[in-house]
Amino acid sequence: MPRDVHPRLLRSFTAVAETLHFGRAADRLHLAQQAVSRDVRALERELGSLLFQRSTRSVELTGTGAALLPKARRLLELQDEITALGDTRALLVDVNSPGGDRELTAEKVLAAARRRCPDTELLARYLGGLTAAAQELAAHRLDVSFGRYAGLPAAVRSRLAHTPVRLEPMAVFLPLEHPLAALPAVPLAALAGHPVDVFAGQPDTAEWTDLGLRLLAEHGLSAAPGRTPPVGATEFARYLTRHGSPILTTTDGPDIPGGIARPLVDPVPLSLVGLVHRPELRHPGLAALRRATAELVAAEGWLTRPAGSWLPAEDAALLR
């Protein structure tokens, strides 16, 4: 029986177990793939049991690996908390925008983490987009953000760690008098002739604009002209009234006076929201956020992809 297991081995094992891919696990840990493979083999030797069934096409957890995973997560969380004992500062968490009467995905994760870690201060920030937040993360003016990681430039992604959180169905926000507002759900084909606003005039949310433009292009639809986007519910309502274009959003987006959100169907387009941070960050608040994410994913089925849905290949690859 092994007497000690180095946390590095458990970290490599957990990354492979969560991605089921040695290459993506190495990317997450900012290590060479050979180093991750070496760590997993070393852990298997220590435990005297295989943790993964490997083939040329797939990686699957064995029974021993599945049993080890929750224990490894707990040990790594504890290690992060011990490492961060001297760090009593608040963790700065960007939740993009306040949801108003609705609790958005990032707000739900933050609330669950606060319940798990009541003695650690987690401060919300509202930067409005992952592209803007990534710059703040790099400058150490922010610790954690949420958003579409696949929409960031490759050079930016290489400096960040990512955990998938939720597949959010997409919708369009419509003025109440818009002809499509009477539909309970809007087929993508029905948007023909109705240019969709994907906030092309907002550089802070370039990852969202990229997602919207991909969706429209693949389904033969057009985008509305790039405009300076509004800030706040009141300005959003004025913007909607003035321009009248359908605005791409998600089904659990905040309510706006004078408008209504209708889910998109045929197919259902999805937006993959992820938890993003600097890979070297060690803080008990981050451990609480990651654990809260895992619990919500398991309880709510947040990463279960509906049949016949649409998701860009770059985003889908992050789920494997």
ZAVOVO-555874 format. One record per residue (C-alpha): chain; residue in one letter; x, y, z; residue number from 1. Coordinates in steps of 0.2 Angstrom, whole numbers, plus 5000, padded with zeros to 4 digits. Layout:
+---+---+------+------+------+-----+
: c : r :   xx :   yy :   zz :   k :
+---+---+------+------+------+-----+
: A : a :    X :    Y :    Z : NUM :
...
+---+---+------+------+------+-----+
This chain:
+---+---+------+------+------+-----+
: c : r :   xx :   yy :   zz :   k :
+---+---+------+------+------+-----+
: A : m : 5000 : 5000 : 5000 :   1 :
: A : p : 5007 : 5017 : 4996 :   2 :
: A : r : 5010 : 5029 : 5011 :   3 :
: A : d : 5010 : 5045 : 5002 :   4 :
: A : v : 5003 : 5051 : 4985 :   5 :
: A : h : 5009 : 5067 : 4978 :   6 :
: A : p : 4996 : 5080 : 4975 :   7 :
: A : r : 5003 : 5083 : 4957 :   8 :
: A : l : 4998 : 5065 : 4953 :   9 :
: A : l : 4980 : 5068 : 4959 :  10 :
: A : r : 4979 : 5084 : 4949 :  11 :
: A : s : 4984 : 5076 : 4933 :  12 :
: A : f : 4972 : 5061 : 4936 :  13 :
: A : t : 4958 : 5073 : 4940 :  14 :
: A : a : 4961 : 5083 : 4924 :  15 :
: A : v : 4961 : 5068 : 4913 :  16 :
: A : a : 4946 : 5061 : 4922 :  17 :
: A : e : 4936 : 5077 : 4920 :  18 :
: A : t : 4941 : 5079 : 4901 :  19 :
: A : l : 4943 : 5060 : 4897 :  20 :
: A : h : 4957 : 5066 : 4885 :  21 :
: A : f : 4976 : 5067 : 4889 :  22 :
: A : g : 4979 : 5081 : 4877 :  23 :
: A : r : 4965 : 5093 : 4884 :  24 :
: A : a : 4970 : 5088 : 4902 :  25 :
: A : a : 4988 : 5094 : 4898 :  26 :
: A : d : 4981 : 5110 : 4891 :  27 :
: A : r : 4971 : 5113 : 4906 :  28 :
: A : l : 4986 : 5110 : 4917 :  29 :
: A : h : 4998 : 5119 : 4906 :  30 :
: A : l : 5009 : 5104 : 4905 :  31 :
: A : a : 5016 : 5093 : 4891 :  32 :
: A : q : 5005 : 5078 : 4887 :  33 :
: A : q : 5019 : 5066 : 4891 :  34 :
: A : a : 5020 : 5074 : 4909 :  35 :
: A : v : 5002 : 5071 : 4912 :  36 :
: A : s : 5003 : 5053 : 4905 :  37 :
: A : r : 5018 : 5050 : 4916 :  38 :
: A : d : 5009 : 5056 : 4932 :  39 :
: A : v : 4994 : 5045 : 4928 :  40 :
: A : r : 5005 : 5030 : 4926 :  41 :
: A : a : 5014 : 5034 : 4942 :  42 :
: A : l : 4998 : 5035 : 4951 :  43 :
: A : e : 4992 : 5019 : 4944 :  44 :
: A : r : 5008 : 5011 : 4950 :  45 :
: A : e : 5006 : 5018 : 4968 :  46 :
: A : l : 4988 : 5012 : 4969 :  47 :
: A : g : 4992 : 4995 : 4960 :  48 :
: A : s : 4976 : 4997 : 4949 :  49 :
: A : l : 4972 : 5004 : 4932 :  50 :
: A : l : 4962 : 5021 : 4933 :  51 :
: A : f : 4958 : 5022 : 4914 :  52 :
: A : q : 4954 : 5011 : 4900 :  53 :
: A : r : 4963 : 5018 : 4885 :  54 :
: A : s : 4961 : 5015 : 4867 :  55 :
: A : t : 4966 : 5024 : 4851 :  56 :
: A : r : 4949 : 5033 : 4851 :  57 :
: A : s : 4943 : 5035 : 4869 :  58 :
: A : v : 4948 : 5036 : 4887 :  59 :
: A : e : 4936 : 5030 : 4900 :  60 :
: A : l : 4937 : 5028 : 4919 :  61 :
: A : t : 4938 : 5011 : 4927 :  62 :
: A : g : 4929 : 5007 : 4942 :  63 :
: A : t : 4944 : 5011 : 4953 :  64 :
: A : g : 4946 : 5028 : 4944 :  65 :
: A : a : 4927 : 5032 : 4946 :  66 :
: A : a : 4929 : 5029 : 4965 :  67 :
: A : l : 4945 : 5039 : 4966 :  68 :
: A : l : 4938 : 5055 : 4957 :  69 :
: A : p : 4927 : 5062 : 4971 :  70 :
: A : k : 4941 : 5058 : 4984 :  71 :
: A : a : 4954 : 5066 : 4973 :  72 :
: A : r : 4944 : 5082 : 4971 :  73 :
: A : r : 4941 : 5084 : 4990 :  74 :
: A : l : 4960 : 5081 : 4993 :  75 :
: A : l : 4965 : 5094 : 4980 :  76 :
: A : e : 4952 : 5107 : 4987 :  77 :
: A : l : 4959 : 5104 : 5004 :  78 :
: A : q : 4977 : 5107 : 4997 :  79 :
: A : d : 4971 : 5123 : 4989 :  80 :
: A : e : 4964 : 5129 : 5005 :  81 :
: A : i : 4980 : 5125 : 5015 :  82 :
: A : t : 4990 : 5133 : 5002 :  83 :
: A : a : 4979 : 5149 : 5003 :  84 :
: A : l : 4979 : 5150 : 5022 :  85 :
: A : g : 4989 : 5165 : 5022 :  86 :
: A : d : 4979 : 5173 : 5008 :  87 :
: A : t : 4964 : 5182 : 5017 :  88 :
: A : r : 4960 : 5194 : 5003 :  89 :
: A : a : 4943 : 5193 : 4994 :  90 :
: A : l : 4942 : 5183 : 4978 :  91 :
: A : l : 4935 : 5195 : 4964 :  92 :
: A : v : 4923 : 5185 : 4954 :  93 :
: A : d : 4916 : 5192 : 4937 :  94 :
: A : v : 4898 : 5186 : 4935 :  95 :
: A : n : 4896 : 5197 : 4919 :  96 :
: A : s : 4880 : 5206 : 4923 :  97 :
: A : p : 4867 : 5206 : 4937 :  98 :
: A : g : 4852 : 5195 : 4933 :  99 :
: A : g : 4839 : 5206 : 4942 : 100 :
: A : d : 4824 : 5195 : 4947 : 101 :
: A : r : 4832 : 5180 : 4939 : 102 :
: A : e : 4848 : 5172 : 4945 : 103 :
: A : l : 4860 : 5169 : 4931 : 104 :
: A : t : 4871 : 5154 : 4929 : 105 :
: A : a : 4887 : 5163 : 4937 : 106 :
: A : e : 4876 : 5170 : 4951 : 107 :
: A : k : 4870 : 5153 : 4955 : 108 :
: A : v : 4887 : 5146 : 4956 : 109 :
: A : l : 4893 : 5161 : 4966 : 110 :
: A : a : 4879 : 5159 : 4979 : 111 :
: A : a : 4882 : 5140 : 4981 : 112 :
: A : a : 4901 : 5144 : 4983 : 113 :
: A : r : 4897 : 5157 : 4997 : 114 :
: A : r : 4886 : 5144 : 5006 : 115 :
: A : r : 4901 : 5131 : 5005 : 116 :
: A : c : 4914 : 5144 : 5011 : 117 :
: A : p : 4905 : 5157 : 5022 : 118 :
: A : d : 4921 : 5163 : 5030 : 119 :
: A : t : 4929 : 5168 : 5013 : 120 :
: A : e : 4924 : 5184 : 5005 : 121 :
: A : l : 4919 : 5182 : 4987 : 122 :
: A : l : 4916 : 5199 : 4979 : 123 :
: A : a : 4905 : 5200 : 4963 : 124 :
: A : r : 4911 : 5211 : 4948 : 125 :
: A : y : 4901 : 5215 : 4933 : 126 :
: A : l : 4912 : 5217 : 4918 : 127 :
: A : g : 4899 : 5212 : 4905 : 128 :
: A : g : 4910 : 5200 : 4894 : 129 :
: A : l : 4924 : 5187 : 4895 : 130 :
: A : t : 4934 : 5196 : 4882 : 131 :
: A : a : 4936 : 5211 : 4894 : 132 :
: A : a : 4937 : 5200 : 4909 : 133 :
: A : a : 4952 : 5190 : 4902 : 134 :
: A : q : 4962 : 5206 : 4901 : 135 :
: A : e : 4958 : 5209 : 4919 : 136 :
: A : l : 4963 : 5192 : 4924 : 137 :
: A : a : 4980 : 5193 : 4915 : 138 :
: A : a : 4983 : 5210 : 4924 : 139 :
: A : h : 4978 : 5201 : 4941 : 140 :
: A : r : 4964 : 5214 : 4944 : 141 :
: A : l : 4952 : 5200 : 4943 : 142 :
: A : d : 4952 : 5182 : 4949 : 143 :
: A : v : 4938 : 5172 : 4941 : 144 :
: A : s : 4926 : 5175 : 4927 : 145 :
: A : f : 4912 : 5166 : 4918 : 146 :
: A : g : 4909 : 5165 : 4899 : 147 :
: A : r : 4912 : 5157 : 4882 : 148 :
: A : y : 4931 : 5152 : 4883 : 149 :
: A : a : 4931 : 5145 : 4866 : 150 :
: A : g : 4928 : 5162 : 4859 : 151 :
: A : l : 4944 : 5169 : 4866 : 152 :
: A : p : 4960 : 5170 : 4855 : 153 :
: A : a : 4971 : 5155 : 4856 : 154 :
: A : a : 4985 : 5165 : 4864 : 155 :
: A : v : 4973 : 5171 : 4878 : 156 :
: A : r : 4966 : 5154 : 4881 : 157 :
: A : s : 4984 : 5147 : 4883 : 158 :
: A : r : 4986 : 5158 : 4899 : 159 :
: A : l : 4970 : 5153 : 4907 : 160 :
: A : a : 4962 : 5138 : 4915 : 161 :
: A : h : 4944 : 5133 : 4910 : 162 :
: A : t : 4930 : 5122 : 4918 : 163 :
: A : p : 4914 : 5119 : 4908 : 164 :
: A : v : 4899 : 5125 : 4918 : 165 :
: A : r : 4883 : 5125 : 4908 : 166 :
: A : l : 4876 : 5123 : 4891 : 167 :
: A : e : 4863 : 5137 : 4890 : 168 :
: A : p : 4850 : 5137 : 4877 : 169 :
: A : m : 4849 : 5153 : 4866 : 170 :
: A : a : 4834 : 5164 : 4863 : 171 :
: A : v : 4830 : 5180 : 4855 : 172 :
: A : f : 4824 : 5196 : 4864 : 173 :
: A : l : 4810 : 5204 : 4854 : 174 :
: A : p : 4800 : 5220 : 4856 : 175 :
: A : l : 4782 : 5216 : 4861 : 176 :
: A : e : 4775 : 5222 : 4844 : 177 :
: A : h : 4787 : 5211 : 4834 : 178 :
: A : p : 4778 : 5199 : 4823 : 179 :
: A : l : 4789 : 5184 : 4830 : 180 :
: A : a : 4784 : 5189 : 4848 : 181 :
: A : a : 4768 : 5180 : 4847 : 182 :
: A : l : 4777 : 5163 : 4844 : 183 :
: A : p : 4780 : 5152 : 4860 : 184 :
: A : a : 4797 : 5148 : 4852 : 185 :
: A : v : 4806 : 5155 : 4836 : 186 :
: A : p : 4812 : 5143 : 4823 : 187 :
: A : l : 4829 : 5149 : 4817 : 188 :
: A : a : 4822 : 5149 : 4799 : 189 :
: A : a : 4809 : 5161 : 4805 : 190 :
: A : l : 4823 : 5174 : 4807 : 191 :
: A : a : 4825 : 5176 : 4789 : 192 :
: A : g : 4823 : 5194 : 4784 : 193 :
: A : h : 4825 : 5199 : 4802 : 194 :
: A : p : 4843 : 5204 : 4805 : 195 :
: A : v : 4849 : 5198 : 4823 : 196 :
: A : d : 4858 : 5210 : 4834 : 197 :
: A : v : 4874 : 5200 : 4841 : 198 :
: A : f : 4882 : 5216 : 4849 : 199 :
: A : a : 4894 : 5217 : 4835 : 200 :
: A : g : 4898 : 5235 : 4841 : 201 :
: A : q : 4904 : 5229 : 4858 : 202 :
: A : p : 4923 : 5223 : 4859 : 203 :
: A : d : 4921 : 5218 : 4877 : 204 :
: A : t : 4910 : 5204 : 4872 : 205 :
: A : a : 4919 : 5198 : 4856 : 206 :
: A : e : 4917 : 5180 : 4861 : 207 :
: A : w : 4898 : 5182 : 4861 : 208 :
: A : t : 4898 : 5191 : 4845 : 209 :
: A : d : 4908 : 5177 : 4837 : 210 :
: A : l : 4896 : 5164 : 4843 : 211 :
: A : g : 4881 : 5174 : 4836 : 212 :
: A : l : 4889 : 5176 : 4819 : 213 :
: A : r : 4894 : 5158 : 4818 : 214 :
: A : l : 4876 : 5153 : 4822 : 215 :
: A : l : 4868 : 5166 : 4809 : 216 :
: A : a : 4881 : 5161 : 4795 : 217 :
: A : e : 4878 : 5142 : 4797 : 218 :
: A : h : 4859 : 5145 : 4795 : 219 :
: A : g : 4859 : 5158 : 4781 : 220 :
: A : l : 4854 : 5172 : 4792 : 221 :
: A : s : 4860 : 5190 : 4793 : 222 :
: A : a : 4867 : 5201 : 4807 : 223 :
: A : a : 4861 : 5218 : 4812 : 224 :
: A : p : 4873 : 5232 : 4810 : 225 :
: A : g : 4886 : 5234 : 4824 : 226 :
: A : r : 4880 : 5247 : 4836 : 227 :
: A : t : 4886 : 5254 : 4853 : 228 :
: A : p : 4877 : 5243 : 4866 : 229 :
: A : p : 4866 : 5249 : 4880 : 230 :
: A : v : 4871 : 5247 : 4899 : 231 :
: A : g : 4857 : 5243 : 4911 : 232 :
: A : a : 4839 : 5238 : 4910 : 233 :
: A : t : 4832 : 5256 : 4906 : 234 :
: A : e : 4844 : 5259 : 4892 : 235 :
: A : f : 4842 : 5242 : 4885 : 236 :
: A : a : 4823 : 5245 : 4884 : 237 :
: A : r : 4826 : 5262 : 4875 : 238 :
: A : y : 4839 : 5253 : 4863 : 239 :
: A : l : 4826 : 5239 : 4859 : 240 :
: A : t : 4812 : 5252 : 4855 : 241 :
: A : r : 4824 : 5262 : 4845 : 242 :
: A : h : 4831 : 5248 : 4834 : 243 :
: A : g : 4818 : 5235 : 4835 : 244 :
: A : s : 4830 : 5221 : 4830 : 245 :
: A : p : 4829 : 5203 : 4838 : 246 :
: A : i : 4843 : 5203 : 4850 : 247 :
: A : l : 4852 : 5186 : 4853 : 248 :
: A : t : 4852 : 5181 : 4872 : 249 :
: A : t : 4850 : 5165 : 4882 : 250 :
: A : t : 4833 : 5158 : 4889 : 251 :
: A : d : 4837 : 5163 : 4907 : 252 :
: A : g : 4843 : 5181 : 4903 : 253 :
: A : p : 4836 : 5195 : 4913 : 254 :
: A : d : 4819 : 5203 : 4909 : 255 :
: A : i : 4819 : 5220 : 4900 : 256 :
: A : p : 4803 : 5231 : 4900 : 257 :
: A : g : 4795 : 5232 : 4883 : 258 :
: A : g : 4802 : 5216 : 4877 : 259 :
: A : i : 4800 : 5197 : 4878 : 260 :
: A : a : 4813 : 5183 : 4876 : 261 :
: A : r : 4808 : 5168 : 4865 : 262 :
: A : p : 4818 : 5152 : 4864 : 263 :
: A : l : 4826 : 5147 : 4848 : 264 :
: A : v : 4822 : 5130 : 4840 : 265 :
: A : d : 4825 : 5119 : 4825 : 266 :
: A : p : 4839 : 5117 : 4831 : 267 :
: A : v : 4841 : 5123 : 4848 : 268 :
: A : p : 4857 : 5133 : 4848 : 269 :
: A : l : 4868 : 5132 : 4864 : 270 :
: A : s : 4881 : 5143 : 4873 : 271 :
: A : l : 4894 : 5134 : 4883 : 272 :
: A : v : 4897 : 5144 : 4899 : 273 :
: A : g : 4914 : 5141 : 4908 : 274 :
: A : l : 4923 : 5145 : 4924 : 275 :
: A : v : 4939 : 5154 : 4919 : 276 :
: A : h : 4954 : 5159 : 4930 : 277 :
: A : r : 4973 : 5160 : 4930 : 278 :
: A : p : 4980 : 5142 : 4931 : 279 :
: A : e : 4991 : 5146 : 4946 : 280 :
: A : l : 4978 : 5153 : 4957 : 281 :
: A : r : 4976 : 5145 : 4973 : 282 :
: A : h : 4962 : 5152 : 4985 : 283 :
: A : p : 4949 : 5143 : 4995 : 284 :
: A : g : 4936 : 5153 : 4986 : 285 :
: A : l : 4941 : 5146 : 4969 : 286 :
: A : a : 4940 : 5128 : 4977 : 287 :
: A : a : 4922 : 5132 : 4983 : 288 :
: A : l : 4917 : 5139 : 4966 : 289 :
: A : r : 4924 : 5123 : 4957 : 290 :
: A : r : 4915 : 5112 : 4969 : 291 :
: A : a : 4899 : 5121 : 4968 : 292 :
: A : t : 4900 : 5120 : 4949 : 293 :
: A : a : 4903 : 5101 : 4950 : 294 :
: A : e : 4888 : 5099 : 4962 : 295 :
: A : l : 4876 : 5110 : 4951 : 296 :
: A : v : 4882 : 5101 : 4935 : 297 :
: A : a : 4877 : 5084 : 4943 : 298 :
: A : a : 4861 : 5090 : 4951 : 299 :
: A : e : 4854 : 5101 : 4937 : 300 :
: A : g : 4861 : 5092 : 4922 : 301 :
: A : w : 4869 : 5108 : 4916 : 302 :
: A : l : 4881 : 5099 : 4903 : 303 :
: A : t : 4868 : 5087 : 4896 : 304 :
: A : r : 4867 : 5091 : 4878 : 305 :
: A : p : 4849 : 5090 : 4870 : 306 :
: A : a : 4847 : 5079 : 4855 : 307 :
: A : g : 4848 : 5089 : 4839 : 308 :
: A : s : 4855 : 5105 : 4846 : 309 :
: A : w : 4868 : 5116 : 4838 : 310 :
: A : l : 4885 : 5120 : 4846 : 311 :
: A : p : 4901 : 5125 : 4838 : 312 :
: A : a : 4914 : 5112 : 4836 : 313 :
: A : e : 4927 : 5122 : 4846 : 314 :
: A : d : 4915 : 5122 : 4861 : 315 :
: A : a : 4910 : 5104 : 4859 : 316 :
: A : a : 4928 : 5099 : 4860 : 317 :
: A : l : 4929 : 5106 : 4878 : 318 :
: A : l : 4916 : 5094 : 4884 : 319 :
: A : r : 4925 : 5078 : 4879 : 320 :
+---+---+------+------+------+-----+
